[in-house]
Amino acid sequence: MTATRARRIASWWGSECGSVTAEAVLLAPILVMLLVFVAVVVHRGVDARLRLDDVAHQAARAASLQRTPAAAVAAARATATSALAHAGLACRDAAVNVTTSSSPGSTVVVGVRCTVDFGQALVLGVPGTRALSATASEVIDTFRSQPATGGT
């Protein structure tokens, strides 16, 4: 490398003093806003998953308290519909699947599937949907079908 070329590179490099600082000052707020936006979207997904898990647990508990499989299915669906309405989820195409038997000591398994629309859930207008599902199980009480004994 010749000396004149080295001087040209040094003068070009030296003329850019402070430009990186100016660029960083201008880009930092945009990058922070982008990170906050991503954090809000991720938080909304995690929050929807937690609320759907809670809905499944409520429905399984309601089903486990019923005495017949038909009543358990009806109670699980009614509880899941009510809990979804109160959970604040923008949920489309909600489906509740219940697997149960009437024998004490067995389990009730409730699966809730829901399509969450992020465009309605966020003020930021994120397009797209995501299908979420949750499953919960409860044990049917062993003594629930026993007749009540007379008072003492």
Phi, psi and omega in degrees: 000135182277164182292322180293322178294320178297322178293321178297317179295318179295321180288323178294317180295321181288332181286347181267016182299128177087350183289327179293321178295317179296318178296319179295320179295324180283326184271337183302313179298324179294318179294321178295317178297322178295318178295320178295318178300314179296319180296321179294317180295316179296317179299319180297320178295317179293319179297318178297320179296316180295319179294323178292323174299318179296320178298316179297319179294319178297317181293320179295320179295316179297321179291324182291343181273350182275156184268338180237155178300322179296318178293325179295317179296315180297317180293320180295316180293318179295317180293319180295318179297316179294317181293323177295321179294324181273347183283341180083019178273139171272083190254129175244151175055050179287137179226137180239123177247130183237131174237121183207165169226168184267001183278133177297142181093346176276183184243155172251126178245125180240127175246131179240126178241137187211140174259114183267127180263109182289337178294323179276333186282334184245144175289338185287346176076040178287123179281157174112159179231164177215131178275122179244150176218152179218147179229138178221151178227149178225145177275134176286129184302132182296326185259010184290333182265004178282138178293149178288137178273156180294153181294160181267000000 
